[in-house]
């Protein structure tokens, strides 16, 4: 169990973590994580069915990938803005907006797919409307993760931040286990049933957050007469977070490139129908998410390492998983590769978010959550387009390309060892100074 967030201070003075009792901290953390399980379910249901569903209405691999790419571009552009708004409006309010926006947008998206499936819309019109509704959906849905990550940053201290972000990832991954697994089962009713259910889950989660998630206070200066830090727009190129942004953008691009083509890979290698693909691939995604959850609970919550140390462990395993996917010709080998990928991503994702969060001040947590959270959508903007294009050339090309991208990325992460050591020493010096000042005040 992590230390109580109420027992420590940040380098710029006490943050919200210091204002919570241990009981308040545990309750807020539990409600947030339960909510994120539902969010993870909703986010991953689509990946299990989009490939076979798109093929059912006559769309090509590139067209299907472009829908994800367009919505991811919108999330990339909107996430930093939602993160900054969560600094001003409050984390809970922004999270609720995102959940309700997800529910409404998902209903529209599923409705257009239904009209296309029954022939009420011609394929071209259906494709354009699917693109439009998915973009509208993404513009509001993108509020969820920045506000959730910033909420966790608010209620954790410097020493518990990495474990806190690991818990966020674990909750999301538990939902990611349920999403593809239940999505595959629900697809046996109709291919669109998982999307209808996901909308209902989002509405239920929004009500859960409204009535149960504590509304935390904004960070206040220790001295009432002390002015709050001036607000400024955090940049992607801020030297404090730039190394994490580079890692996150490339890491998620590779993940998106692979993930968006895996349903096609399963269907083509194993010779499956659309429904069989949704069920088989959904099961494989559930196993991958279970491996991710296991690595977060079994390793990240038990071992204290720096963010870049976790990345140096995870990236070689990811590269090996992509090479395995490139040569896989059986269901067993495909499943092994996805389990490896899930386990490694369970370490890499939270490490990246925690590193970016720890690099900035408490009053910048919403902004950095939005920027760091947008790296995934940026990867899912470029990755699916590249994946769809490469898959049409050769089915194994997306995985070899991603393997090649991860090799220089691993070299870059290894090169951050010295810079990370300097940042840790600087933080320790700041904490000693803060503790000295606190003892002097008590004296």
SEDO-912128 format. One record per residue (C-alpha): x, y, z; residue number from 0. Coordinates in steps of 0.1 Angstrom, whole numbers. Layout:
N
{x = X y = Y z = Z resi = NUM}
...
END
This chain:
443
{x = 0 y = 0 z = 0 resi = 0}
{x = 15 y = 34 z = -9 resi = 1}
{x = 24 y = 59 z = 18 resi = 2}
{x = -3 y = 83 z = 28 resi = 3}
{x = -2 y = 112 z = 5 resi = 4}
{x = -7 y = 135 z = 35 resi = 5}
{x = 28 y = 128 z = 48 resi = 6}
{x = 49 y = 146 z = 23 resi = 7}
{x = 54 y = 179 z = 4 resi = 8}
{x = 63 y = 188 z = -31 resi = 9}
{x = 93 y = 209 z = -40 resi = 10}
{x = 73 y = 240 z = -43 resi = 11}
{x = 54 y = 237 z = -11 resi = 12}
{x = 24 y = 216 z = 1 resi = 13}
{x = 1 y = 203 z = -26 resi = 14}
{x = -34 y = 189 z = -23 resi = 15}
{x = -19 y = 156 z = -11 resi = 16}
{x = -8 y = 173 z = 21 resi = 17}
{x = -44 y = 185 z = 28 resi = 18}
{x = -60 y = 151 z = 27 resi = 19}
{x = -62 y = 127 z = 57 resi = 20}
{x = -52 y = 91 z = 50 resi = 21}
{x = -89 y = 81 z = 50 resi = 22}
{x = -98 y = 108 z = 25 resi = 23}
{x = -69 y = 99 z = 3 resi = 24}
{x = -78 y = 62 z = 2 resi = 25}
{x = -115 y = 70 z = -5 resi = 26}
{x = -107 y = 94 z = -33 resi = 27}
{x = -82 y = 70 z = -48 resi = 28}
{x = -106 y = 41 z = -47 resi = 29}
{x = -135 y = 60 z = -63 resi = 30}
{x = -112 y = 74 z = -91 resi = 31}
{x = -98 y = 39 z = -99 resi = 32}
{x = -132 y = 23 z = -100 resi = 33}
{x = -143 y = 50 z = -124 resi = 34}
{x = -112 y = 44 z = -146 resi = 35}
{x = -121 y = 7 z = -149 resi = 36}
{x = -153 y = 17 z = -166 resi = 37}
{x = -134 y = 42 z = -188 resi = 38}
{x = -109 y = 15 z = -198 resi = 39}
{x = -138 y = -8 z = -208 resi = 40}
{x = -153 y = 19 z = -230 resi = 41}
{x = -120 y = 29 z = -247 resi = 42}
{x = -111 y = -7 z = -257 resi = 43}
{x = -144 y = -21 z = -268 resi = 44}
{x = -140 y = -5 z = -302 resi = 45}
{x = -106 y = -20 z = -310 resi = 46}
{x = -120 y = -55 z = -308 resi = 47}
{x = -147 y = -49 z = -334 resi = 48}
{x = -137 y = -20 z = -356 resi = 49}
{x = -116 y = -41 z = -380 resi = 50}
{x = -142 y = -68 z = -388 resi = 51}
{x = -170 y = -43 z = -386 resi = 52}
{x = -154 y = -20 z = -411 resi = 53}
{x = -148 y = -49 z = -435 resi = 54}
{x = -185 y = -59 z = -432 resi = 55}
{x = -195 y = -25 z = -446 resi = 56}
{x = -169 y = -26 z = -474 resi = 57}
{x = -142 y = -3 z = -461 resi = 58}
{x = -105 y = -9 z = -468 resi = 59}
{x = -79 y = -13 z = -441 resi = 60}
{x = -67 y = 23 z = -448 resi = 61}
{x = -102 y = 37 z = -445 resi = 62}
{x = -107 y = 20 z = -412 resi = 63}
{x = -74 y = 32 z = -399 resi = 64}
{x = -81 y = 67 z = -410 resi = 65}
{x = -112 y = 69 z = -388 resi = 66}
{x = -90 y = 62 z = -357 resi = 67}
{x = -63 y = 85 z = -370 resi = 68}
{x = -87 y = 114 z = -374 resi = 69}
{x = -102 y = 111 z = -340 resi = 70}
{x = -68 y = 107 z = -324 resi = 71}
{x = -56 y = 139 z = -341 resi = 72}
{x = -86 y = 157 z = -324 resi = 73}
{x = -77 y = 141 z = -290 resi = 74}
{x = -41 y = 152 z = -295 resi = 75}
{x = -52 y = 188 z = -302 resi = 76}
{x = -79 y = 189 z = -275 resi = 77}
{x = -62 y = 171 z = -246 resi = 78}
{x = -38 y = 199 z = -235 resi = 79}
{x = -68 y = 224 z = -236 resi = 80}
{x = -89 y = 201 z = -214 resi = 81}
{x = -59 y = 196 z = -191 resi = 82}
{x = -56 y = 234 z = -186 resi = 83}
{x = -94 y = 237 z = -181 resi = 84}
{x = -92 y = 211 z = -154 resi = 85}
{x = -68 y = 235 z = -136 resi = 86}
{x = -94 y = 262 z = -137 resi = 87}
{x = -127 y = 244 z = -136 resi = 88}
{x = -117 y = 214 z = -114 resi = 89}
{x = -108 y = 178 z = -122 resi = 90}
{x = -142 y = 163 z = -114 resi = 91}
{x = -163 y = 187 z = -136 resi = 92}
{x = -140 y = 181 z = -166 resi = 93}
{x = -141 y = 144 z = -161 resi = 94}
{x = -179 y = 143 z = -160 resi = 95}
{x = -180 y = 164 z = -192 resi = 96}
{x = -157 y = 139 z = -209 resi = 97}
{x = -178 y = 109 z = -198 resi = 98}
{x = -211 y = 123 z = -210 resi = 99}
{x = -195 y = 135 z = -242 resi = 100}
{x = -182 y = 99 z = -247 resi = 101}
{x = -216 y = 84 z = -242 resi = 102}
{x = -234 y = 108 z = -267 resi = 103}
{x = -206 y = 106 z = -293 resi = 104}
{x = -205 y = 68 z = -291 resi = 105}
{x = -243 y = 66 z = -297 resi = 106}
{x = -240 y = 87 z = -328 resi = 107}
{x = -210 y = 67 z = -341 resi = 108}
{x = -229 y = 34 z = -335 resi = 109}
{x = -260 y = 47 z = -351 resi = 110}
{x = -242 y = 57 z = -383 resi = 111}
{x = -226 y = 22 z = -385 resi = 112}
{x = -260 y = 6 z = -381 resi = 113}
{x = -275 y = 27 z = -409 resi = 114}
{x = -245 y = 17 z = -431 resi = 115}
{x = -249 y = -20 z = -422 resi = 116}
{x = -285 y = -21 z = -432 resi = 117}
{x = -279 y = -3 z = -464 resi = 118}
{x = -297 y = 30 z = -455 resi = 119}
{x = -264 y = 48 z = -462 resi = 120}
{x = -241 y = 41 z = -492 resi = 121}
{x = -205 y = 32 z = -482 resi = 122}
{x = -190 y = 65 z = -491 resi = 123}
{x = -216 y = 85 z = -472 resi = 124}
{x = -213 y = 61 z = -443 resi = 125}
{x = -175 y = 65 z = -442 resi = 126}
{x = -177 y = 103 z = -442 resi = 127}
{x = -203 y = 104 z = -414 resi = 128}
{x = -184 y = 79 z = -394 resi = 129}
{x = -154 y = 101 z = -397 resi = 130}
{x = -174 y = 132 z = -386 resi = 131}
{x = -192 y = 115 z = -357 resi = 132}
{x = -159 y = 100 z = -344 resi = 133}
{x = -142 y = 134 z = -345 resi = 134}
{x = -171 y = 150 z = -326 resi = 135}
{x = -169 y = 122 z = -301 resi = 136}
{x = -132 y = 126 z = -297 resi = 137}
{x = -133 y = 164 z = -291 resi = 138}
{x = -152 y = 159 z = -258 resi = 139}
{x = -141 y = 124 z = -248 resi = 140}
{x = -105 y = 138 z = -247 resi = 141}
{x = -114 y = 155 z = -214 resi = 142}
{x = -114 y = 122 z = -194 resi = 143}
{x = -78 y = 111 z = -191 resi = 144}
{x = -61 y = 145 z = -186 resi = 145}
{x = -85 y = 153 z = -157 resi = 146}
{x = -82 y = 118 z = -142 resi = 147}
{x = -44 y = 118 z = -144 resi = 148}
{x = -42 y = 153 z = -129 resi = 149}
{x = -66 y = 142 z = -101 resi = 150}
{x = -42 y = 114 z = -92 resi = 151}
{x = -13 y = 138 z = -93 resi = 152}
{x = -31 y = 161 z = -70 resi = 153}
{x = -37 y = 134 z = -43 resi = 154}
{x = -3 y = 118 z = -45 resi = 155}
{x = 31 y = 131 z = -33 resi = 156}
{x = 64 y = 132 z = -51 resi = 157}
{x = 74 y = 98 z = -35 resi = 158}
{x = 41 y = 81 z = -44 resi = 159}
{x = 35 y = 97 z = -79 resi = 160}
{x = 49 y = 68 z = -100 resi = 161}
{x = 29 y = 42 z = -80 resi = 162}
{x = -2 y = 65 z = -83 resi = 163}
{x = 1 y = 67 z = -121 resi = 164}
{x = 7 y = 29 z = -121 resi = 165}
{x = -26 y = 25 z = -102 resi = 166}
{x = -43 y = 47 z = -129 resi = 167}
{x = -28 y = 24 z = -156 resi = 168}
{x = -38 y = -7 z = -137 resi = 169}
{x = -74 y = 4 z = -133 resi = 170}
{x = -75 y = 13 z = -170 resi = 171}
{x = -60 y = -20 z = -179 resi = 172}
{x = -85 y = -39 z = -158 resi = 173}
{x = -112 y = -22 z = -178 resi = 174}
{x = -92 y = -31 z = -209 resi = 175}
{x = -95 y = -68 z = -199 resi = 176}
{x = -133 y = -65 z = -196 resi = 177}
{x = -137 y = -44 z = -227 resi = 178}
{x = -124 y = -68 z = -254 resi = 179}
{x = -135 y = -99 z = -236 resi = 180}
{x = -171 y = -87 z = -231 resi = 181}
{x = -170 y = -70 z = -265 resi = 182}
{x = -162 y = -103 z = -281 resi = 183}
{x = -191 y = -120 z = -263 resi = 184}
{x = -215 y = -92 z = -271 resi = 185}
{x = -205 y = -92 z = -307 resi = 186}
{x = -221 y = -127 z = -309 resi = 187}
{x = -254 y = -109 z = -305 resi = 188}
{x = -246 y = -82 z = -331 resi = 189}
{x = -214 y = -65 z = -340 resi = 190}
{x = -227 y = -32 z = -328 resi = 191}
{x = -240 y = -44 z = -294 resi = 192}
{x = -206 y = -37 z = -277 resi = 193}
{x = -209 y = 0 z = -287 resi = 194}
{x = -244 y = 3 z = -274 resi = 195}
{x = -234 y = -12 z = -240 resi = 196}
{x = -203 y = 10 z = -238 resi = 197}
{x = -225 y = 41 z = -241 resi = 198}
{x = -246 y = 29 z = -212 resi = 199}
{x = -215 y = 22 z = -191 resi = 200}
{x = -202 y = 57 z = -197 resi = 201}
{x = -235 y = 73 z = -185 resi = 202}
{x = -235 y = 51 z = -154 resi = 203}
{x = -198 y = 61 z = -147 resi = 204}
{x = -206 y = 98 z = -151 resi = 205}
{x = -234 y = 94 z = -124 resi = 206}
{x = -210 y = 75 z = -102 resi = 207}
{x = -184 y = 103 z = -105 resi = 208}
{x = -209 y = 130 z = -99 resi = 209}
{x = -223 y = 115 z = -66 resi = 210}
{x = -193 y = 97 z = -52 resi = 211}
{x = -159 y = 112 z = -63 resi = 212}
{x = -148 y = 138 z = -38 resi = 213}
{x = -143 y = 173 z = -52 resi = 214}
{x = -108 y = 182 z = -42 resi = 215}
{x = -97 y = 218 z = -34 resi = 216}
{x = -74 y = 237 z = -56 resi = 217}
{x = -38 y = 241 z = -45 resi = 218}
{x = -33 y = 271 z = -22 resi = 219}
{x = -1 y = 288 z = -11 resi = 220}
{x = 11 y = 280 z = 24 resi = 221}
{x = 10 y = 316 z = 34 resi = 222}
{x = -23 y = 333 z = 27 resi = 223}
{x = -6 y = 365 z = 17 resi = 224}
{x = 17 y = 346 z = -7 resi = 225}
{x = 7 y = 350 z = -44 resi = 226}
{x = -1 y = 319 z = -64 resi = 227}
{x = 24 y = 310 z = -91 resi = 228}
{x = 16 y = 329 z = -124 resi = 229}
{x = -3 y = 308 z = -149 resi = 230}
{x = 15 y = 301 z = -182 resi = 231}
{x = 10 y = 278 z = -211 resi = 232}
{x = 31 y = 247 z = -207 resi = 233}
{x = 49 y = 239 z = -240 resi = 234}
{x = 57 y = 205 z = -255 resi = 235}
{x = 93 y = 218 z = -259 resi = 236}
{x = 97 y = 227 z = -222 resi = 237}
{x = 131 y = 212 z = -214 resi = 238}
{x = 117 y = 196 z = -182 resi = 239}
{x = 93 y = 174 z = -201 resi = 240}
{x = 108 y = 172 z = -237 resi = 241}
{x = 126 y = 139 z = -232 resi = 242}
{x = 93 y = 123 z = -220 resi = 243}
{x = 74 y = 138 z = -249 resi = 244}
{x = 98 y = 123 z = -274 resi = 245}
{x = 96 y = 89 z = -257 resi = 246}
{x = 58 y = 91 z = -254 resi = 247}
{x = 51 y = 102 z = -290 resi = 248}
{x = 74 y = 75 z = -306 resi = 249}
{x = 63 y = 48 z = -282 resi = 250}
{x = 26 y = 53 z = -287 resi = 251}
{x = 30 y = 57 z = -325 resi = 252}
{x = 45 y = 22 z = -326 resi = 253}
{x = 18 y = 8 z = -303 resi = 254}
{x = -9 y = 24 z = -325 resi = 255}
{x = 6 y = 11 z = -357 resi = 256}
{x = 6 y = -24 z = -343 resi = 257}
{x = -27 y = -24 z = -325 resi = 258}
{x = -47 y = -10 z = -354 resi = 259}
{x = -35 y = -38 z = -377 resi = 260}
{x = -37 y = -67 z = -353 resi = 261}
{x = -74 y = -75 z = -360 resi = 262}
{x = -66 y = -78 z = -397 resi = 263}
{x = -36 y = -100 z = -388 resi = 264}
{x = -57 y = -124 z = -367 resi = 265}
{x = -84 y = -126 z = -393 resi = 266}
{x = -60 y = -132 z = -422 resi = 267}
{x = -35 y = -156 z = -405 resi = 268}
{x = -62 y = -177 z = -388 resi = 269}
{x = -88 y = -174 z = -416 resi = 270}
{x = -116 y = -162 z = -394 resi = 271}
{x = -150 y = -147 z = -401 resi = 272}
{x = -159 y = -112 z = -388 resi = 273}
{x = -176 y = -124 z = -357 resi = 274}
{x = -149 y = -150 z = -350 resi = 275}
{x = -123 y = -123 z = -354 resi = 276}
{x = -140 y = -100 z = -329 resi = 277}
{x = -143 y = -129 z = -304 resi = 278}
{x = -107 y = -143 z = -309 resi = 279}
{x = -90 y = -109 z = -310 resi = 280}
{x = -111 y = -97 z = -281 resi = 281}
{x = -98 y = -126 z = -260 resi = 282}
{x = -62 y = -119 z = -270 resi = 283}
{x = -66 y = -82 z = -261 resi = 284}
{x = -80 y = -93 z = -228 resi = 285}
{x = -50 y = -115 z = -221 resi = 286}
{x = -27 y = -86 z = -231 resi = 287}
{x = -45 y = -62 z = -207 resi = 288}
{x = -43 y = -89 z = -180 resi = 289}
{x = -5 y = -91 z = -185 resi = 290}
{x = -4 y = -53 z = -183 resi = 291}
{x = -24 y = -53 z = -151 resi = 292}
{x = -2 y = -80 z = -136 resi = 293}
{x = 31 y = -61 z = -143 resi = 294}
{x = 16 y = -30 z = -128 resi = 295}
{x = 4 y = -46 z = -96 resi = 296}
{x = 32 y = -73 z = -93 resi = 297}
{x = 61 y = -51 z = -102 resi = 298}
{x = 54 y = -13 z = -103 resi = 299}
{x = 34 y = -13 z = -70 resi = 300}
{x = 61 y = -33 z = -52 resi = 301}
{x = 94 y = -20 z = -66 resi = 302}
{x = 105 y = 16 z = -65 resi = 303}
{x = 123 y = 26 z = -96 resi = 304}
{x = 126 y = 59 z = -115 resi = 305}
{x = 105 y = 64 z = -146 resi = 306}
{x = 134 y = 60 z = -170 resi = 307}
{x = 145 y = 29 z = -152 resi = 308}
{x = 111 y = 13 z = -159 resi = 309}
{x = 113 y = 25 z = -195 resi = 310}
{x = 147 y = 8 z = -199 resi = 311}
{x = 131 y = -25 z = -188 resi = 312}
{x = 100 y = -22 z = -209 resi = 313}
{x = 112 y = -10 z = -243 resi = 314}
{x = 134 y = -41 z = -251 resi = 315}
{x = 105 y = -64 z = -243 resi = 316}
{x = 82 y = -44 z = -265 resi = 317}
{x = 107 y = -46 z = -294 resi = 318}
{x = 109 y = -84 z = -289 resi = 319}
{x = 70 y = -86 z = -290 resi = 320}
{x = 68 y = -67 z = -323 resi = 321}
{x = 94 y = -90 z = -339 resi = 322}
{x = 74 y = -120 z = -326 resi = 323}
{x = 42 y = -106 z = -342 resi = 324}
{x = 61 y = -102 z = -376 resi = 325}
{x = 69 y = -139 z = -378 resi = 326}
{x = 38 y = -153 z = -360 resi = 327}
{x = 18 y = -178 z = -381 resi = 328}
{x = -2 y = -195 z = -353 resi = 329}
{x = -27 y = -183 z = -327 resi = 330}
{x = -4 y = -194 z = -299 resi = 331}
{x = 25 y = -173 z = -311 resi = 332}
{x = 2 y = -143 z = -317 resi = 333}
{x = -11 y = -146 z = -282 resi = 334}
{x = 24 y = -149 z = -267 resi = 335}
{x = 35 y = -117 z = -285 resi = 336}
{x = 4 y = -98 z = -273 resi = 337}
{x = 10 y = -109 z = -237 resi = 338}
{x = 46 y = -97 z = -239 resi = 339}
{x = 34 y = -64 z = -254 resi = 340}
{x = 8 y = -60 z = -227 resi = 341}
{x = 32 y = -67 z = -198 resi = 342}
{x = 58 y = -42 z = -211 resi = 343}
{x = 33 y = -15 z = -219 resi = 344}
{x = 19 y = -19 z = -184 resi = 345}
{x = 53 y = -6 z = -172 resi = 346}
{x = 61 y = 19 z = -199 resi = 347}
{x = 28 y = 38 z = -200 resi = 348}
{x = 26 y = 48 z = -163 resi = 349}
{x = 64 y = 54 z = -161 resi = 350}
{x = 61 y = 80 z = -190 resi = 351}
{x = 31 y = 97 z = -173 resi = 352}
{x = 48 y = 98 z = -139 resi = 353}
{x = 80 y = 111 z = -153 resi = 354}
{x = 63 y = 140 z = -170 resi = 355}
{x = 42 y = 147 z = -138 resi = 356}
{x = 72 y = 148 z = -115 resi = 357}
{x = 91 y = 171 z = -138 resi = 358}
{x = 68 y = 201 z = -132 resi = 359}
{x = 52 y = 220 z = -104 resi = 360}
{x = 19 y = 212 z = -86 resi = 361}
{x = 1 y = 241 z = -102 resi = 362}
{x = 11 y = 227 z = -137 resi = 363}
{x = -4 y = 192 z = -131 resi = 364}
{x = -35 y = 197 z = -153 resi = 365}
{x = -14 y = 212 z = -181 resi = 366}
{x = 12 y = 185 z = -181 resi = 367}
{x = -15 y = 158 z = -178 resi = 368}
{x = -30 y = 172 z = -210 resi = 369}
{x = 3 y = 174 z = -228 resi = 370}
{x = 15 y = 140 z = -218 resi = 371}
{x = -19 y = 125 z = -224 resi = 372}
{x = -19 y = 139 z = -259 resi = 373}
{x = 12 y = 118 z = -269 resi = 374}
{x = -10 y = 87 z = -271 resi = 375}
{x = -35 y = 104 z = -295 resi = 376}
{x = -6 y = 118 z = -315 resi = 377}
{x = 8 y = 83 z = -319 resi = 378}
{x = -27 y = 71 z = -328 resi = 379}
{x = -29 y = 98 z = -354 resi = 380}
{x = 2 y = 88 z = -373 resi = 381}
{x = 4 y = 51 z = -364 resi = 382}
{x = -29 y = 38 z = -378 resi = 383}
{x = -23 y = 55 z = -412 resi = 384}
{x = 12 y = 40 z = -414 resi = 385}
{x = -1 y = 6 z = -403 resi = 386}
{x = -29 y = 5 z = -428 resi = 387}
{x = -6 y = 16 z = -456 resi = 388}
{x = 22 y = -9 z = -447 resi = 389}
{x = -3 y = -37 z = -442 resi = 390}
{x = -16 y = -33 z = -477 resi = 391}
{x = 20 y = -37 z = -490 resi = 392}
{x = 29 y = -67 z = -468 resi = 393}
{x = 11 y = -80 z = -437 resi = 394}
{x = 43 y = -83 z = -416 resi = 395}
{x = 57 y = -49 z = -426 resi = 396}
{x = 40 y = -29 z = -398 resi = 397}
{x = 56 y = -50 z = -371 resi = 398}
{x = 92 y = -49 z = -386 resi = 399}
{x = 88 y = -11 z = -391 resi = 400}
{x = 78 y = -7 z = -354 resi = 401}
{x = 107 y = -29 z = -343 resi = 402}
{x = 131 y = -7 z = -363 resi = 403}
{x = 116 y = 25 z = -347 resi = 404}
{x = 120 y = 11 z = -311 resi = 405}
{x = 158 y = 4 z = -315 resi = 406}
{x = 168 y = 41 z = -317 resi = 407}
{x = 141 y = 49 z = -291 resi = 408}
{x = 158 y = 25 z = -267 resi = 409}
{x = 192 y = 41 z = -274 resi = 410}
{x = 177 y = 75 z = -266 resi = 411}
{x = 162 y = 63 z = -233 resi = 412}
{x = 195 y = 47 z = -222 resi = 413}
{x = 211 y = 81 z = -229 resi = 414}
{x = 188 y = 98 z = -204 resi = 415}
{x = 205 y = 81 z = -175 resi = 416}
{x = 228 y = 110 z = -167 resi = 417}
{x = 201 y = 137 z = -171 resi = 418}
{x = 177 y = 118 z = -149 resi = 419}
{x = 204 y = 114 z = -122 resi = 420}
{x = 209 y = 151 z = -121 resi = 421}
{x = 171 y = 157 z = -118 resi = 422}
{x = 169 y = 133 z = -89 resi = 423}
{x = 198 y = 149 z = -71 resi = 424}
{x = 182 y = 183 z = -76 resi = 425}
{x = 148 y = 171 z = -63 resi = 426}
{x = 165 y = 156 z = -32 resi = 427}
{x = 182 y = 189 z = -25 resi = 428}
{x = 150 y = 208 z = -28 resi = 429}
{x = 132 y = 183 z = -5 resi = 430}
{x = 160 y = 187 z = 21 resi = 431}
{x = 157 y = 225 z = 19 resi = 432}
{x = 119 y = 222 z = 23 resi = 433}
{x = 122 y = 200 z = 53 resi = 434}
{x = 148 y = 223 z = 69 resi = 435}
{x = 125 y = 253 z = 64 resi = 436}
{x = 96 y = 233 z = 79 resi = 437}
{x = 116 y = 224 z = 110 resi = 438}
{x = 127 y = 260 z = 114 resi = 439}
{x = 90 y = 271 z = 112 resi = 440}
{x = 81 y = 246 z = 139 resi = 441}
{x = 110 y = 258 z = 161 resi = 442}
END
